[in-house]
């Protein structure tokens, strides 16, 4: 896929690399400059997301749209009009949200399997949950090996509030799990291309059964009916797991003895060695890692004036809550503990952090590293993999900043 990018960032990276090389920090920024995608002319928003704010987004393709780093702001929740888009297949016709309550879900692998409408699901229970929604390839643009796929930086992520019925509540209402279930398998309701083996293209993912306890069948996002572009009228939300496992337009929820043999699971979204095709023996792209990045000062804003400033960003713990975040202004040579700000919306949400600093004129390399409540630190570097998945290394997410 091709990518678009803010033209100012590339020149800033190059300038920062030259200046920081003289300071002994050039190795890090050289790698980042090489990994940065080439600048291209901005593309318009496709019609199905014309309601979003184009000033906050980078359109890579019609199905891959990224949030600009400077657009995350300082609140915990990402507004819908700024939230990224990633579709593995074209979305179903928008008519499916004309009568949201009529959408149906087949539930299998329970003692009383049946088809339930959204209206019936709403009668079973209600819960609200905040989670990080992050594309599996977020950060792919920073891998030095340049794996194929959209060269996401940090903007294929957001933190949103979902409302819906807990999966565990639905299972209980249908008599509990049938024997032999080891995985929760969700199937999307996209229209499949004619003439192809459905298993080769369908969006169907299996995750470990234990995640059923936290999973949600959501019909609302950020206090409004779930937008069609984000999976409405019904989406499976799997907290702590990467975006591909959060099935849009979910039509089937099954509790199965084995993982699905759909290609997107069998060979796709696997942590495979560079140059190798995905294989069931390779780890599946499931849980997200501890991760953080700095959103401001943002590179696209240009040079920063000397004096006091607030370095701020976001941190997530994957399946665990965030415990602390450290910030460095010298590329990781020294660290200072930042302060977590804003409400704590639970272990699956991200936390905003801030560190006030007074910077003299010069070139700096700003980095952050997060720690979860189990004392796991964000890794310095994520190993290269064929798909460019789950890049959480703090080193490549560091920001070169010029202070004048």
C-alpha positions as CSV (number, residue, x, y, z in Angstrom):
1,X,0.0,0.0,0.0
2,X,1.1,3.6,-0.5
3,X,1.2,6.2,2.2
4,X,0.8,9.9,2.6
5,X,2.7,12.0,5.0
6,X,3.2,15.5,6.4
7,X,6.0,17.1,4.2
8,X,7.3,19.0,7.2
9,X,8.2,15.9,9.2
10,X,10.6,14.5,6.7
11,X,12.7,17.6,6.5
12,X,12.6,17.9,10.3
13,X,13.8,14.3,10.7
14,X,16.7,15.0,8.3
15,X,17.7,18.2,10.1
16,X,17.4,16.5,13.5
17,X,19.5,13.6,12.3
18,X,22.4,15.8,11.2
19,X,22.4,17.9,14.3
20,X,22.1,15.0,16.7
21,X,24.8,13.0,15.0
22,X,27.2,15.7,16.2
23,X,25.9,15.1,19.7
24,X,26.5,11.4,19.6
25,X,22.8,10.5,19.0
26,X,22.9,10.1,15.3
27,X,22.5,6.3,15.1
28,X,19.0,6.5,16.5
29,X,17.8,9.3,14.3
30,X,19.5,8.0,11.2
31,X,17.4,4.8,11.5
32,X,14.3,6.8,12.0
33,X,15.0,9.0,9.0
34,X,15.5,5.9,6.8
35,X,12.2,4.4,8.1
36,X,10.2,7.5,7.6
37,X,7.7,7.2,4.6
38,X,8.2,9.5,1.7
39,X,6.1,12.6,1.4
40,X,3.2,12.6,-1.0
41,X,0.4,14.9,-1.8
42,X,-2.5,14.7,0.7
43,X,-5.5,12.6,-0.5
44,X,-9.1,13.6,0.2
45,X,-11.2,11.5,2.6
46,X,-13.3,8.8,0.9
47,X,-17.1,9.3,0.9
48,X,-17.8,6.8,3.7
49,X,-15.8,8.8,6.2
50,X,-16.5,12.3,4.8
51,X,-17.9,13.2,8.2
52,X,-14.4,13.0,9.7
53,X,-12.2,16.1,10.1
54,X,-9.5,15.9,7.3
55,X,-7.2,18.3,9.0
56,X,-6.6,15.6,11.7
57,X,-6.0,12.7,9.4
58,X,-3.5,11.2,6.9
59,X,-5.2,9.2,4.1
60,X,-2.9,6.4,3.0
61,X,-5.6,4.5,1.0
62,X,-9.4,4.4,1.1
63,X,-9.3,1.8,3.8
64,X,-6.2,3.0,5.8
65,X,-6.5,6.4,7.4
66,X,-4.2,7.5,10.2
67,X,-4.6,10.1,13.0
68,X,-2.0,12.8,12.9
69,X,0.2,12.7,16.0
70,X,-0.7,16.3,16.8
71,X,-4.4,15.5,16.7
72,X,-4.6,13.2,19.7
73,X,-4.8,16.2,22.1
74,X,-4.6,15.9,25.9
75,X,-7.9,14.2,26.7
76,X,-8.1,10.4,27.3
77,X,-10.8,9.7,24.7
78,X,-10.2,9.9,21.0
79,X,-13.2,11.6,19.2
80,X,-14.8,9.6,16.4
81,X,-14.0,12.1,13.8
82,X,-10.2,11.7,14.6
83,X,-10.1,8.0,15.0
84,X,-8.1,5.9,12.5
85,X,-9.6,3.6,9.9
86,X,-8.4,0.1,8.9
87,X,-10.5,-2.3,6.9
88,X,-9.4,-5.7,5.6
89,X,-12.4,-5.7,3.3
90,X,-14.6,-3.0,2.0
91,X,-17.4,-2.2,4.5
92,X,-20.9,-3.6,3.9
93,X,-23.4,-1.2,2.4
94,X,-24.3,1.6,4.8
95,X,-28.0,0.4,4.7
96,X,-27.1,-2.0,7.4
97,X,-27.4,0.8,10.0
98,X,-30.8,2.0,8.8
99,X,-32.4,-0.4,11.3
100,X,-29.7,-1.2,13.8
101,X,-31.8,-3.3,16.1
102,X,-32.6,-5.7,13.3
103,X,-29.0,-6.8,12.7
104,X,-28.6,-10.4,13.8
105,X,-25.8,-12.4,15.4
106,X,-25.5,-16.2,15.3
107,X,-24.1,-17.6,18.5
108,X,-22.6,-21.1,18.4
109,X,-20.7,-23.3,20.8
110,X,-23.1,-22.7,23.6
111,X,-25.7,-25.1,25.1
112,X,-28.6,-23.2,23.5
113,X,-27.3,-21.9,20.2
114,X,-29.5,-19.3,18.5
115,X,-29.6,-16.2,16.4
116,X,-30.1,-12.9,18.4
117,X,-31.0,-9.5,17.0
118,X,-29.3,-6.4,18.4
119,X,-32.6,-5.5,20.0
120,X,-32.5,-8.9,21.9
121,X,-28.9,-8.4,22.8
122,X,-29.8,-5.0,24.4
123,X,-32.3,-6.8,26.6
124,X,-29.7,-9.1,28.0
125,X,-27.4,-6.7,29.6
126,X,-25.3,-3.5,29.4
127,X,-21.8,-2.5,30.3
128,X,-19.5,0.4,29.3
129,X,-15.8,-0.1,28.8
130,X,-12.9,2.1,27.7
131,X,-10.2,0.4,25.6
132,X,-7.3,1.2,23.4
133,X,-8.1,0.3,19.8
134,X,-4.9,-0.1,17.9
135,X,-4.1,-1.6,14.5
136,X,-1.7,-4.5,14.6
137,X,0.6,-2.6,12.2
138,X,0.8,0.6,14.2
139,X,4.4,1.6,14.2
140,X,5.2,-0.4,11.0
141,X,6.7,2.6,9.4
142,X,9.5,2.6,12.0
143,X,10.8,-0.9,11.2
144,X,14.2,-0.7,9.4
145,X,13.4,-3.7,7.2
146,X,10.5,-1.8,5.6
147,X,7.9,-4.7,5.7
148,X,5.1,-4.4,3.2
149,X,1.8,-2.8,4.2
150,X,0.8,0.7,5.3
151,X,3.6,2.6,6.9
152,X,1.7,3.6,10.0
153,X,3.6,5.7,12.6
154,X,1.6,6.2,15.8
155,X,-1.8,7.2,14.4
156,X,-3.4,3.8,13.9
157,X,-4.7,3.9,17.5
158,X,-7.1,5.6,19.7
159,X,-8.9,5.2,23.1
160,X,-12.6,5.0,22.9
161,X,-15.6,4.1,25.2
162,X,-17.8,1.2,24.1
163,X,-21.3,0.3,25.3
164,X,-22.8,-3.1,24.8
165,X,-23.5,-6.4,26.4
166,X,-20.7,-8.5,27.9
167,X,-20.1,-11.7,25.9
168,X,-20.1,-13.7,29.2
169,X,-23.6,-12.4,29.8
170,X,-24.8,-13.6,26.4
171,X,-23.2,-17.0,27.0
172,X,-24.9,-17.4,30.4
173,X,-28.2,-16.5,28.9
174,X,-27.8,-19.2,26.3
175,X,-27.1,-21.9,28.9
176,X,-23.3,-21.6,29.2
177,X,-20.5,-23.0,27.0
178,X,-20.9,-26.3,25.3
179,X,-18.1,-28.8,25.9
180,X,-14.8,-28.6,24.1
181,X,-14.5,-24.8,23.5
182,X,-11.0,-23.4,23.6
183,X,-11.3,-20.3,21.4
184,X,-13.7,-17.5,20.9
185,X,-14.1,-17.0,17.1
186,X,-15.8,-14.0,15.5
187,X,-16.8,-13.6,11.9
188,X,-17.4,-10.3,10.2
189,X,-20.4,-9.5,8.0
190,X,-18.5,-7.9,5.0
191,X,-19.7,-8.9,1.5
192,X,-17.1,-11.3,0.1
193,X,-15.8,-11.0,-3.4
194,X,-17.4,-13.4,-5.9
195,X,-15.4,-16.3,-7.3
196,X,-13.0,-16.7,-4.4
197,X,-12.7,-19.2,-1.6
198,X,-14.4,-17.5,1.3
199,X,-11.7,-18.7,3.7
200,X,-9.1,-16.9,1.7
201,X,-10.6,-13.4,2.2
202,X,-13.1,-13.5,5.1
203,X,-12.5,-11.6,8.3
204,X,-12.7,-14.3,10.9
205,X,-10.4,-14.4,14.0
206,X,-10.0,-16.7,16.9
207,X,-8.7,-15.6,20.3
208,X,-8.2,-17.6,23.6
209,X,-11.4,-18.5,25.4
210,X,-10.3,-16.6,28.5
211,X,-10.8,-13.2,26.9
212,X,-14.6,-13.9,26.9
213,X,-14.6,-12.6,30.4
214,X,-13.8,-9.1,29.3
215,X,-15.1,-9.0,25.7
216,X,-18.1,-6.9,24.7
217,X,-20.6,-6.9,21.9
218,X,-20.8,-3.2,21.4
219,X,-23.5,-1.1,19.6
220,X,-22.3,2.3,20.9
221,X,-19.0,4.2,20.7
222,X,-18.2,7.4,22.6
223,X,-21.8,7.9,23.6
224,X,-23.3,7.6,20.1
225,X,-24.5,4.7,17.9
226,X,-21.5,2.8,16.6
227,X,-20.6,4.5,13.3
228,X,-20.8,2.3,10.2
229,X,-17.2,3.1,9.4
230,X,-16.1,1.6,12.7
231,X,-18.1,-1.6,12.6
232,X,-21.7,-0.5,13.3
233,X,-24.3,-1.7,14.0
234,X,-22.4,-4.3,16.1
235,X,-18.8,-4.9,16.9
236,X,-16.9,-7.5,18.9
237,X,-14.5,-5.7,21.3
238,X,-11.6,-7.7,22.7
239,X,-9.9,-5.5,25.3
240,X,-6.1,-5.6,25.3
241,X,-6.0,-7.3,21.9
242,X,-4.9,-5.7,18.6
243,X,-7.5,-4.2,16.3
244,X,-7.9,-7.1,13.8
245,X,-9.3,-9.2,16.7
246,X,-12.1,-6.6,17.3
247,X,-14.4,-7.9,14.6
248,X,-16.5,-5.2,12.8
249,X,-20.1,-6.0,11.6
250,X,-19.9,-9.2,13.6
251,X,-22.4,-11.8,12.2
252,X,-21.2,-15.0,14.0
253,X,-19.7,-15.6,17.4
254,X,-18.6,-19.2,18.0
255,X,-16.8,-21.0,20.8
256,X,-14.7,-23.5,19.0
257,X,-12.3,-26.3,19.8
258,X,-9.7,-25.0,17.3
259,X,-8.6,-21.8,15.7
260,X,-10.4,-20.8,12.5
261,X,-8.7,-22.0,9.3
262,X,-9.5,-18.7,7.6
263,X,-6.3,-17.3,6.0
264,X,-6.4,-14.2,8.1
265,X,-5.8,-16.4,11.1
266,X,-4.0,-19.4,9.7
267,X,-1.2,-17.5,7.8
268,X,-2.1,-13.9,8.2
269,X,-1.4,-11.8,11.3
270,X,1.4,-14.0,12.6
271,X,4.7,-12.9,14.1
272,X,6.9,-14.5,11.4
273,X,10.6,-14.1,10.8
274,X,11.5,-11.5,8.1
275,X,11.1,-13.0,4.7
276,X,8.9,-16.0,5.8
277,X,5.3,-16.5,5.1
278,X,3.0,-16.8,8.1
279,X,2.4,-20.2,9.6
280,X,0.2,-21.6,12.4
281,X,3.4,-22.4,14.3
282,X,4.2,-18.7,14.5
283,X,2.7,-16.6,17.4
284,X,-0.7,-15.1,16.5
285,X,-1.0,-11.3,16.7
286,X,-3.2,-11.1,19.8
287,X,-2.3,-9.2,22.9
288,X,-0.9,-5.7,22.6
289,X,2.4,-4.8,24.4
290,X,3.2,-2.0,26.9
291,X,3.7,1.1,24.7
292,X,3.9,4.8,24.8
293,X,4.8,7.8,22.6
294,X,5.1,11.5,22.8
295,X,2.5,13.6,21.0
296,X,3.8,17.1,21.8
297,X,5.9,19.0,21.0
298,X,4.9,17.5,17.6
299,X,7.3,17.5,14.7
300,X,4.7,18.8,12.2
301,X,4.4,22.0,14.3
302,X,8.0,23.0,13.3
303,X,10.7,24.5,15.6
304,X,9.8,25.0,19.3
305,X,10.6,28.2,21.2
306,X,13.0,28.0,24.1
307,X,11.6,28.0,27.6
308,X,9.1,26.0,29.6
309,X,7.0,23.5,27.7
310,X,4.8,20.5,28.5
311,X,6.0,17.2,27.0
312,X,2.9,15.0,26.8
313,X,1.8,11.8,25.2
314,X,-0.1,8.5,25.8
315,X,0.8,5.2,27.4
316,X,-1.0,1.8,27.3
317,X,-0.4,-1.4,29.1
318,X,-2.0,-3.8,26.7
319,X,-3.9,-6.2,29.0
320,X,-2.6,-4.5,32.1
321,X,-2.9,-1.0,33.6
322,X,-0.2,1.5,33.2
323,X,1.9,2.1,36.4
324,X,4.3,4.8,35.4
325,X,5.9,6.6,32.4
326,X,9.4,8.0,32.1
327,X,10.5,10.7,29.6
328,X,14.0,11.4,28.2
329,X,15.1,14.5,26.4
330,X,18.4,13.0,25.3
331,X,17.4,9.9,23.4
332,X,17.3,7.6,26.4
333,X,20.6,8.4,28.1
334,X,18.8,9.8,31.2
335,X,15.1,9.6,32.3
336,X,12.7,11.5,34.4
337,X,9.4,10.2,35.7
338,X,6.4,11.9,34.1
339,X,3.0,12.5,35.8
340,X,-0.1,10.6,34.7
341,X,-3.0,13.1,34.1
342,X,-6.7,12.9,33.6
343,X,-9.1,10.2,34.7
344,X,-8.1,6.5,35.0
345,X,-10.7,4.8,32.8
346,X,-9.5,1.2,33.6
347,X,-6.7,-1.1,32.7
348,X,-7.6,-1.3,29.0
349,X,-7.6,2.4,28.5
350,X,-4.5,4.5,27.8
351,X,-3.2,7.2,30.2
352,X,-2.1,10.6,29.2
353,X,1.2,11.7,30.7
354,X,3.1,15.0,31.0
355,X,6.5,16.3,32.0
356,X,7.2,20.0,32.2
357,X,10.7,20.9,31.1
358,X,12.7,24.1,30.4
359,X,14.7,23.7,27.2
360,X,17.4,25.9,25.9
361,X,18.0,26.4,22.2
362,X,19.4,23.2,20.6
363,X,18.4,19.8,19.2
364,X,16.8,17.2,21.4
365,X,15.6,13.7,21.1
366,X,12.4,13.1,23.1
367,X,11.5,9.6,24.2
368,X,9.1,7.9,26.5
369,X,8.9,4.4,28.1
370,X,5.9,3.0,30.0
371,X,5.7,0.4,32.7
372,X,2.6,-1.7,33.6
373,X,1.3,-2.7,37.0
374,X,3.2,-6.0,36.8
375,X,6.5,-4.0,36.4
376,X,6.9,-4.8,32.7
377,X,8.8,-2.0,30.9
378,X,8.1,-1.0,27.4
379,X,10.8,-2.6,25.3
380,X,13.6,-0.6,23.8
381,X,13.3,-2.3,20.4
382,X,10.8,-4.7,18.9
383,X,12.4,-7.5,16.7
384,X,11.7,-7.2,13.0
385,X,9.0,-9.4,11.7
386,X,7.6,-10.1,8.2
387,X,4.3,-8.3,8.8
388,X,5.6,-5.3,10.7
389,X,3.3,-6.1,13.6
390,X,3.2,-4.9,17.2
391,X,6.1,-2.4,17.0
392,X,6.3,-1.1,20.6
393,X,10.0,-0.1,20.9
394,X,10.5,3.2,22.5
395,X,13.7,4.0,20.7
396,X,12.2,4.2,17.2
397,X,9.2,6.2,18.5
398,X,11.5,8.9,19.8
399,X,11.0,12.5,18.4
400,X,13.7,14.8,17.2
401,X,12.8,18.4,18.2
402,X,14.6,21.6,17.4
403,X,14.3,24.4,20.0
404,X,15.1,27.9,18.9
